[in-house]
């Protein structure tokens, strides 16, 4: 019988950084794009996790305790050809060259845009030669139909007009139903790591989306305020 050509339904990523907020940022951005993410906070833990779980891609910080990222990359390269993307505050050309010569597939300096990081992760996966599972670009949530290819939203068959960033916010929520996002996570994922505007811009976009969907803030069906935390999306009343 010929080998199956079925593509795996989900990609796995290992995020390695000793700064919890960076791990949260990267993990959130990858999870929002459908990756199953695990993490490690130092070099030895990264090696253990990589060997145990065999992730499809590793996002690896250079400045790690225990073993630095270069040593982790060197050790892994002796064992497997897993795609590795370095993320580091070290932006010097020498560090980039060292990382690439050790076998890393890409190198991105902090601060970075989460969307750029996700794009680079997808790029190294494509270059690895293993096909990526197709992402679902059309979702039905309650009486909403959200089409990312056409960037269109319909509610009970009626077209809903949203501005580009409002659509991005809604699409992120629809893809991650019931997940709570803080304002900071939304800003870092959709506006970028170096956004220096008012965090309350998230609240403005949420109000506009609610108005377009006929969603009441005091009795929401879709966009729920989690007081002191952020927001989440559900497709039915709670």
Protein Blocks (a to p, Z undefined) as FASTA:
>chain_A
ZZdfbdcfbdcdddddfbfklmmmmmmmmmmnopacdddfbfklmmmmmmmnopabdcdd
fbdghiafklmmmmmmmmbccdcddddfblcfklmmmmmmnopabdcdddddfklmmmmm
mmmmmmnopacddddfbdcehjaccdfklopaceehiacdddfklmmmmmmmmmmghiac
dfklmmmmmnopklcbdfklmmmmmmmmmmmnopafklcfklccdehilccddfbdZZ
